[in-house]
Amino acid sequence: MNQEWLNITLQASMNWCGITPVSHKDWNEKIFLGLQELFREGLTVPMFLLSDLQNLMDKENSVDGINWENYETNGDLRLALKRRYQQDFLLRLQQIPALRELLQLFRISPHHSEQKKALIQLLLHRFSRYFPETFKVPVQAMLSRMIWSEPGVPEHESRLEELTGITGFWEQWIESFLNTLSTGIHWSSLLQEEDLFELLHWHALSTEHLKMGCKGILQVERLLGSFALETIHVPEEGHDAETMFVDETWYPTGGVVELTHHGSFENLVSSELVFLEEGEALNLFDLRYVENDLLYFHRDEGVLRRKRRTLHLVYDLAEVMNIKSRGYDVQFSMLLQGLGLRLIMDLRQIFERDSVHFHFHFFSTPDLTEMVNREMRLLEVLLRDAVAQHTVFFHLNDPLQESFSISDRKTYALVFADQNFQRWDFLKEPEVLSGKALLVPLLRGSDPLRKRFQYCILQEGMTWPQLRQLRNDILYELVGGIHPFKNTGN
């Protein structure tokens, strides 16, 4: 492959643009520079594909240059293939709800240029698995300076046929791409939750560590999936666990809930007035009042009885935070923080009517404090809205006893640790926690300590069904729910 072959091949591909490109040298240079950057990353992309995606982003969710009603192929196989590319690829891509939402949000973002560029690169990496092998650029050509000429003119395709000896080079490439794409892609899962988070919070993810770490944690949370609420029954608790307080976000409608023998006179059932007898010093109404037999409407008052709960999630894993076992796709930091993130989302659903706070505690040795703080920062970014609302709190190396002091809230604790398990024995004391304490160690499969613990995380690796089952068991244990059956995690 020489430089002329590369330039002619790329520029000939512009005849296949599904969206009318801008006829301007600045646009051509923008696309060429984008291609070179992708080449440096080892991704070989046809020029027309990058141009179409760039147009799709810049035109903000509008496919320009295509008349879907009157566009006829008239038996022309080339035009039929081009229309198939437009409909089966561009139009289908445009219809993805997540992509539409992103493009709308990008319009008001001060970082929209960087966000669009990152989105294009992400999409091209996802689509590249369906690219035919007929167009690959060697490393030395990736970094070469391209020769400028007007792309997308018929002469380029004629010259490309002379250089390759292949008639219809790009027709064959596009047809192969579309055939592979149609049988392999799941459009609904093209953009995952972790992708959306990275793109929408571009300004907050200022380092590669934050980007990769947050995506890893969100990937774990997504793969664990939501908890099946119908499988758990939380036992009734005494009134000592409840608190009366006004919820200002709830509007009292004054609707009648029930009839009661206690209440204020404005809620008195009007039929009770028939017992009033004028002129009598003592009448039947007075007697019913003294004996609490009068009936009152019990109305919604805007005062909710909600239990106050606090869950402490502890990470005592400084030695293994950045270690990645061959049995997992991510390092232990991302795995266990993803599990913690999923647990608080599930607990919010289980206790949806309660006031629930979450405290994350990270512990480390002095020489590893900076590393652990960097890992803790990942969850802080993911939960920054909850932190601002004062429902999630983070602590680094706080004194143990002070972190779990008794309060007016029902408290629980979940500890992930890889050593020094005995230092968490104090959580079993009744004066420390009013709720359940559970220690989940990180152990090797051959470790004799496994017999001491009901649940553990194996360092060698666990399957996703096993991790889902562990998540379920932890929830049942923490909330004291009745475990009806062992969920397979499927």
C-alpha positions as CSV (number, residue, x, y, z in Angstrom):
1,M,0.0,0.0,0.0
2,N,1.4,3.4,-1.0
3,Q,0.3,6.9,-0.1
4,E,-1.6,7.3,-3.4
5,W,-3.6,4.2,-2.7
6,L,-4.6,5.4,0.7
7,N,-5.7,8.9,-0.5
8,I,-7.6,7.6,-3.5
9,T,-9.3,4.9,-1.5
10,L,-10.4,7.3,1.3
11,Q,-11.5,10.1,-1.1
12,A,-13.4,7.7,-3.4
13,S,-15.4,6.5,-0.4
14,M,-16.9,10.0,-0.2
15,N,-19.1,9.2,-3.2
16,W,-21.0,7.0,-0.7
17,C,-21.9,9.6,1.8
18,G,-25.5,9.1,3.0
19,I,-25.7,12.7,4.2
20,T,-24.8,15.5,1.8
21,P,-21.3,16.7,3.0
22,V,-20.4,20.3,3.2
23,S,-18.6,21.4,0.1
24,H,-15.9,23.3,1.8
25,K,-12.2,22.8,2.2
26,D,-12.4,23.4,6.0
27,W,-14.9,20.5,6.2
28,N,-12.6,18.2,4.3
29,E,-9.7,19.0,6.4
30,K,-11.8,18.4,9.6
31,I,-12.7,15.0,8.4
32,F,-9.1,14.2,7.3
33,L,-7.7,15.2,10.7
34,G,-10.3,13.2,12.4
35,L,-9.3,10.1,10.3
36,Q,-5.7,10.6,11.2
37,E,-6.5,10.6,14.9
38,L,-8.5,7.4,14.5
39,F,-5.7,5.8,12.6
40,R,-3.3,6.6,15.4
41,E,-5.7,4.7,17.7
42,G,-5.5,1.7,15.3
43,L,-9.0,2.2,13.9
44,T,-9.3,2.2,10.2
45,V,-12.5,4.0,9.2
46,P,-13.9,4.9,5.7
47,M,-14.0,8.6,5.2
48,F,-17.7,8.7,4.2
49,L,-18.7,7.0,7.5
50,L,-16.9,9.6,9.6
51,S,-18.3,12.4,7.5
52,D,-21.9,11.1,8.0
53,L,-21.5,10.7,11.7
54,Q,-20.0,14.2,12.0
55,N,-22.9,15.6,9.9
56,L,-25.4,13.7,12.1
57,M,-23.9,15.4,15.2
58,D,-23.6,18.8,13.8
59,K,-27.1,18.9,12.3
60,E,-28.4,18.0,15.7
61,N,-30.6,15.0,15.0
62,S,-31.6,15.8,11.5
63,V,-30.6,13.8,8.4
64,D,-30.1,16.4,5.8
65,G,-29.9,15.8,2.1
66,I,-32.2,12.7,1.9
67,N,-35.7,12.9,0.6
68,W,-37.3,9.7,2.0
69,E,-40.6,10.0,0.2
70,N,-39.4,10.7,-3.4
71,Y,-36.0,9.1,-3.4
72,E,-36.3,6.4,-6.1
73,T,-33.6,3.9,-7.2
74,N,-35.1,3.2,-10.6
75,G,-33.5,-0.2,-10.7
76,D,-30.0,1.2,-10.2
77,L,-28.2,-1.3,-7.9
78,R,-25.7,1.3,-6.8
79,L,-28.5,3.7,-5.7
80,A,-30.4,0.8,-4.1
81,L,-27.3,-0.1,-2.0
82,K,-26.9,3.6,-1.0
83,R,-30.5,3.8,0.0
84,R,-30.1,0.6,2.1
85,Y,-27.1,2.2,3.8
86,Q,-29.2,5.3,4.6
87,Q,-32.2,3.5,5.9
88,D,-30.6,0.4,7.6
89,F,-27.8,2.4,9.2
90,L,-28.1,6.2,9.3
91,L,-31.9,6.3,9.9
92,R,-31.8,3.4,12.4
93,L,-29.0,5.1,14.3
94,Q,-30.8,8.3,14.4
95,Q,-33.9,6.6,16.0
96,I,-32.0,5.4,19.1
97,P,-33.7,7.3,22.0
98,A,-30.4,7.6,24.0
99,L,-28.7,9.2,21.0
100,R,-31.5,11.7,20.5
101,E,-31.4,12.6,24.2
102,L,-27.6,13.1,24.1
103,L,-27.8,15.4,21.1
104,Q,-30.4,17.5,22.7
105,L,-28.4,17.8,25.9
106,F,-25.2,18.6,23.9
107,R,-27.0,21.7,22.6
108,I,-26.8,23.4,26.0
109,S,-23.5,22.0,27.0
110,P,-20.4,24.3,27.0
111,H,-18.3,21.2,26.2
112,H,-20.4,20.1,23.2
113,S,-17.5,19.9,20.7
114,E,-15.5,17.5,22.9
115,Q,-18.6,15.5,23.7
116,K,-19.6,15.1,20.1
117,K,-16.1,14.1,19.1
118,A,-16.0,11.5,21.9
119,L,-19.4,10.2,20.9
120,I,-18.3,9.7,17.3
121,Q,-15.2,7.9,18.3
122,L,-17.2,5.6,20.6
123,L,-19.7,4.8,17.9
124,L,-17.0,4.1,15.4
125,H,-15.3,1.7,17.8
126,R,-18.6,-0.1,18.3
127,F,-19.2,-0.4,14.6
128,S,-15.7,-1.4,13.7
129,R,-16.3,-5.0,14.8
130,Y,-18.6,-5.3,11.7
131,F,-16.1,-3.7,9.2
132,P,-14.9,-6.0,6.4
133,E,-11.2,-6.9,6.4
134,T,-10.7,-5.5,2.8
135,F,-9.7,-2.0,4.0
136,K,-6.9,-2.0,6.6
137,V,-4.2,0.7,6.9
138,P,-0.7,-0.2,8.1
139,V,0.8,1.7,10.9
140,Q,3.3,3.7,8.8
141,A,0.4,5.0,6.6
142,M,-1.6,6.0,9.6
143,L,0.9,8.7,10.5
144,S,1.6,9.9,6.9
145,R,0.4,13.2,5.7
146,M,-2.5,12.9,3.3
147,I,-2.5,14.4,-0.2
148,W,-5.2,17.0,-0.5
149,S,-7.6,16.9,-3.4
150,E,-11.4,17.2,-3.8
151,P,-12.9,14.1,-2.3
152,G,-15.9,12.3,-3.7
153,V,-15.4,12.8,-7.4
154,P,-15.9,10.0,-10.0
155,E,-12.3,10.1,-11.1
156,H,-11.2,8.7,-7.7
157,E,-13.3,5.6,-8.1
158,S,-11.9,5.0,-11.6
159,R,-8.3,5.4,-10.3
160,L,-9.1,3.1,-7.3
161,E,-10.3,0.4,-9.7
162,E,-7.0,0.7,-11.6
163,L,-4.9,0.5,-8.4
164,T,-6.8,-2.4,-6.8
165,G,-8.1,-4.3,-9.8
166,I,-11.4,-4.5,-8.0
167,T,-14.6,-3.3,-9.6
168,G,-16.9,-1.7,-7.1
169,F,-14.5,-1.7,-4.1
170,W,-16.7,0.4,-1.8
171,E,-20.0,-1.3,-3.1
172,Q,-18.6,-4.6,-1.9
173,W,-17.4,-3.1,1.4
174,I,-20.7,-1.4,2.2
175,E,-22.7,-4.5,1.3
176,S,-20.6,-6.7,3.5
177,F,-20.7,-4.2,6.4
178,L,-24.5,-3.9,6.2
179,N,-25.0,-7.7,6.0
180,T,-22.8,-8.3,9.1
181,L,-24.4,-5.4,11.0
182,S,-27.9,-6.7,10.4
183,T,-27.2,-10.1,11.9
184,G,-25.0,-9.0,14.8
185,I,-25.9,-5.6,16.3
186,H,-28.4,-4.9,19.0
187,W,-29.3,-1.3,18.5
188,S,-30.9,-0.9,21.9
189,S,-27.7,-1.8,23.7
190,L,-25.4,0.2,21.4
191,L,-25.1,3.0,24.1
192,Q,-24.8,1.7,27.6
193,E,-25.5,3.5,30.9
194,E,-21.8,4.0,31.5
195,D,-21.3,5.5,28.1
196,L,-24.1,8.1,28.7
197,F,-22.7,9.0,32.1
198,E,-19.2,9.7,30.6
199,L,-20.6,11.8,27.7
200,L,-23.0,13.8,29.9
201,H,-20.5,14.4,32.7
202,W,-17.5,15.2,30.4
203,H,-16.4,18.2,32.5
204,A,-16.4,16.2,35.8
205,L,-14.4,13.3,34.4
206,S,-11.2,15.4,34.0
207,T,-8.7,12.5,34.0
208,E,-8.5,9.1,32.3
209,H,-8.6,7.5,35.7
210,L,-12.0,9.0,36.5
211,K,-13.3,8.1,33.0
212,M,-12.2,4.5,33.1
213,G,-13.0,4.0,36.8
214,C,-16.5,5.4,36.7
215,K,-17.3,3.4,33.5
216,G,-16.0,0.3,35.2
217,I,-18.1,0.8,38.3
218,L,-21.2,1.6,36.3
219,Q,-20.6,-1.5,34.2
220,V,-20.5,-3.7,37.3
221,E,-23.7,-2.0,38.6
222,R,-25.5,-2.6,35.3
223,L,-24.4,-6.3,35.0
224,L,-25.6,-7.0,38.6
225,G,-29.1,-5.7,37.6
226,S,-31.9,-4.5,39.8
227,F,-33.2,-6.5,42.8
228,A,-36.5,-8.4,42.5
229,L,-38.5,-6.5,45.1
230,E,-41.4,-9.0,45.0
231,T,-39.0,-11.7,46.5
232,I,-38.5,-9.9,49.8
233,H,-40.8,-9.2,52.7
234,V,-39.5,-6.7,55.2
235,P,-40.9,-7.6,58.7
236,E,-43.0,-5.0,60.6
237,E,-41.0,-2.8,63.0
238,G,-42.0,-1.1,66.2
239,H,-43.0,2.6,66.4
240,D,-39.7,3.3,68.1
241,A,-38.0,3.2,64.7
242,E,-40.3,5.9,63.2
243,T,-40.1,9.6,63.3
244,M,-42.7,12.3,62.7
245,F,-41.6,15.1,60.4
246,V,-43.0,17.3,57.7
247,D,-42.1,16.5,54.2
248,E,-42.3,19.8,52.3
249,T,-42.2,18.1,48.9
250,W,-45.6,16.5,49.6
251,Y,-48.8,18.4,49.1
252,P,-51.7,17.6,51.4
253,T,-54.9,17.1,49.5
254,G,-57.1,16.7,52.5
255,G,-58.6,13.4,51.4
256,V,-60.3,11.2,53.9
257,V,-58.3,8.2,54.9
258,E,-60.5,6.6,57.6
259,L,-63.0,7.3,60.5
260,T,-61.5,7.6,64.0
261,H,-62.7,8.5,67.5
262,H,-59.9,11.1,67.9
263,G,-59.4,14.3,65.9
264,S,-60.0,18.0,65.7
265,F,-63.5,19.5,65.5
266,E,-63.1,20.7,61.9
267,N,-62.9,17.0,61.0
268,L,-66.0,16.0,63.0
269,V,-68.5,13.9,61.0
270,S,-71.4,16.2,60.5
271,S,-74.0,13.6,61.5
272,E,-72.7,13.7,65.0
273,L,-74.3,17.2,65.4
274,V,-77.8,15.6,65.7
275,F,-76.8,14.6,69.3
276,L,-76.7,18.3,70.3
277,E,-79.7,19.4,72.4
278,E,-80.3,23.1,72.8
279,G,-80.9,24.4,76.3
280,E,-79.6,21.3,78.0
281,A,-76.7,21.6,80.5
282,L,-75.6,18.1,79.5
283,N,-76.6,16.3,76.4
284,L,-75.8,13.1,74.5
285,F,-73.2,14.9,72.4
286,D,-71.3,15.9,75.5
287,L,-71.5,12.4,76.8
288,R,-70.2,10.9,73.5
289,Y,-67.4,13.5,73.5
290,V,-66.3,12.6,77.1
291,E,-66.4,8.9,76.3
292,N,-64.5,9.4,73.0
293,D,-67.4,8.0,71.0
294,L,-67.6,10.9,68.5
295,L,-66.6,10.1,64.9
296,Y,-64.0,12.2,63.1
297,F,-62.6,12.1,59.6
298,H,-58.9,11.2,59.5
299,R,-57.5,13.3,56.7
300,D,-54.1,13.5,55.0
301,E,-52.2,16.1,56.9
302,G,-48.9,16.5,55.1
303,V,-47.1,14.7,58.0
304,L,-45.5,11.4,57.1
305,R,-44.4,8.7,59.4
306,R,-41.1,7.5,57.9
307,K,-38.4,5.4,59.4
308,R,-35.0,7.0,59.5
309,R,-32.2,4.5,58.5
310,T,-28.5,4.7,57.9
311,L,-26.3,2.2,56.2
312,H,-22.6,2.2,56.6
313,L,-20.6,0.6,53.7
314,V,-17.0,0.0,54.7
315,Y,-14.1,-0.7,52.4
316,D,-11.1,-2.0,54.3
317,L,-9.2,-3.2,51.2
318,A,-6.2,-1.0,50.8
319,E,-3.9,-3.9,49.9
320,V,-6.0,-5.2,47.0
321,M,-7.8,-2.1,45.8
322,N,-5.8,-1.8,42.6
323,I,-5.4,-5.5,42.0
324,K,-7.2,-7.2,39.1
325,S,-7.7,-11.0,39.3
326,R,-7.9,-13.0,36.1
327,G,-11.3,-14.1,37.3
328,Y,-12.8,-10.6,36.9
329,D,-13.0,-8.1,34.1
330,V,-12.2,-5.2,36.4
331,Q,-10.0,-4.6,39.4
332,F,-11.4,-5.2,42.9
333,S,-11.9,-1.5,43.6
334,M,-14.4,-1.2,40.7
335,L,-16.0,-4.5,41.4
336,L,-16.8,-3.8,45.1
337,Q,-17.7,-0.2,44.5
338,G,-20.0,-1.3,41.7
339,L,-21.6,-3.8,44.1
340,G,-21.9,-1.0,46.8
341,L,-23.5,1.3,44.2
342,R,-26.0,-1.4,43.2
343,L,-26.8,-2.1,46.9
344,I,-27.7,1.4,47.7
345,M,-29.9,1.7,44.6
346,D,-31.7,-1.5,45.7
347,L,-32.1,-0.4,49.3
348,R,-33.6,2.9,48.1
349,Q,-36.3,0.8,46.4
350,I,-36.8,-1.5,49.3
351,F,-37.2,1.4,51.8
352,E,-38.8,3.8,49.3
353,R,-41.0,5.5,51.9
354,D,-38.2,5.9,54.4
355,S,-35.4,8.5,55.0
356,V,-32.3,6.5,54.2
357,H,-28.7,7.8,54.4
358,F,-25.6,6.1,53.2
359,H,-22.1,6.5,54.7
360,F,-19.1,5.2,52.7
361,H,-16.0,4.5,54.8
362,F,-12.6,3.9,53.2
363,F,-9.7,2.7,55.3
364,S,-6.0,2.4,54.3
365,T,-2.5,2.3,55.7
366,P,-0.6,5.7,55.6
367,D,1.4,4.7,52.5
368,L,-1.7,3.9,50.5
369,T,-3.9,6.8,51.6
370,E,-3.4,8.7,48.3
371,M,-4.3,5.7,46.2
372,V,-7.4,4.8,48.3
373,N,-8.5,8.5,48.2
374,R,-8.3,8.4,44.4
375,E,-10.5,5.3,44.3
376,M,-13.0,6.8,46.7
377,R,-13.2,9.8,44.4
378,L,-14.8,7.6,41.7
379,L,-17.9,7.0,43.8
380,E,-18.0,10.6,44.9
381,V,-18.3,11.7,41.3
382,L,-21.0,9.1,40.6
383,L,-23.0,10.1,43.6
384,R,-22.3,13.8,43.7
385,D,-26.0,14.7,43.4
386,A,-26.8,12.6,46.5
387,V,-23.8,14.1,48.3
388,A,-25.2,17.6,47.5
389,Q,-28.5,16.5,48.9
390,H,-26.8,15.2,52.1
391,T,-28.1,11.7,51.7
392,V,-24.7,10.2,50.9
393,F,-21.5,10.8,52.9
394,F,-17.8,9.8,52.4
395,H,-15.2,9.2,55.1
396,L,-11.5,8.4,54.8
397,N,-9.7,6.8,57.8
398,D,-12.2,8.1,60.4
399,P,-11.9,6.7,63.9
400,L,-13.8,3.4,64.0
401,Q,-15.9,3.9,67.1
402,E,-16.9,7.4,66.3
403,S,-18.0,6.4,62.8
404,F,-20.8,4.2,64.1
405,S,-22.1,6.1,67.1
406,I,-25.7,5.5,68.1
407,S,-28.2,8.0,66.7
408,D,-31.9,8.4,66.4
409,R,-31.7,6.4,63.1
410,K,-31.8,2.7,62.7
411,T,-28.3,1.8,61.6
412,Y,-26.8,-1.1,59.6
413,A,-23.2,-1.9,58.5
414,L,-21.8,-3.8,55.6
415,V,-18.0,-4.4,55.7
416,F,-15.8,-5.5,52.8
417,A,-12.4,-6.5,54.1
418,D,-9.4,-8.5,53.0
419,Q,-7.6,-8.8,56.4
420,N,-7.8,-7.8,60.1
421,F,-11.3,-9.1,60.3
422,Q,-11.3,-9.2,64.1
423,R,-11.2,-5.4,64.3
424,W,-14.8,-5.3,63.1
425,D,-16.1,-7.5,65.9
426,F,-17.2,-4.4,67.8
427,L,-20.0,-4.0,65.3
428,K,-21.8,-7.0,66.9
429,E,-22.2,-5.1,70.2
430,P,-25.9,-4.1,70.6
431,E,-24.9,-0.6,71.8
432,V,-23.1,0.1,68.5
433,L,-25.8,-0.7,65.9
434,S,-29.6,-0.9,66.1
435,G,-29.7,-2.9,62.9
436,K,-27.7,-5.7,61.2
437,A,-23.9,-5.8,60.8
438,L,-22.5,-8.1,58.0
439,L,-18.8,-8.7,57.2
440,V,-18.1,-10.0,53.7
441,P,-14.4,-10.9,53.4
442,L,-12.4,-11.1,50.2
443,L,-10.8,-14.6,50.4
444,R,-9.1,-17.2,48.3
445,G,-11.0,-20.3,47.6
446,S,-8.5,-22.4,49.6
447,D,-8.5,-20.1,52.6
448,P,-9.6,-22.1,55.8
449,L,-11.2,-18.9,57.1
450,R,-14.1,-19.4,54.6
451,K,-15.7,-21.7,57.1
452,R,-16.1,-18.8,59.5
453,F,-18.1,-16.6,57.2
454,Q,-21.6,-17.1,55.7
455,Y,-20.7,-15.1,52.6
456,C,-17.5,-14.1,51.0
457,I,-16.1,-12.8,47.7
458,L,-13.6,-15.2,46.0
459,Q,-10.4,-13.5,44.8
460,E,-10.0,-16.1,42.0
461,G,-13.3,-14.9,40.5
462,M,-17.0,-15.4,40.6
463,T,-19.6,-15.6,37.8
464,W,-22.2,-12.8,37.4
465,P,-25.0,-15.2,38.5
466,Q,-22.9,-15.9,41.6
467,L,-22.4,-12.2,42.3
468,R,-26.1,-11.5,41.8
469,Q,-26.9,-14.2,44.3
470,L,-24.4,-12.7,46.8
471,R,-26.0,-9.3,46.3
472,N,-29.5,-10.8,47.0
473,D,-28.2,-12.7,50.1
474,I,-26.6,-9.5,51.5
475,L,-29.9,-7.6,51.1
476,Y,-31.9,-10.3,52.8
477,E,-29.4,-10.4,55.7
478,L,-29.2,-6.6,56.1
479,V,-32.9,-5.8,56.2
480,G,-33.9,-9.0,58.0
481,G,-36.2,-10.0,55.2
482,I,-37.7,-13.4,54.7
483,H,-35.6,-15.3,52.1
484,P,-38.3,-17.2,50.2
485,F,-35.9,-19.1,47.9
486,K,-32.4,-19.0,46.5
487,N,-32.4,-16.9,43.4
488,T,-30.3,-18.3,40.6
489,G,-29.3,-14.8,39.4
490,N,-30.5,-15.5,35.9
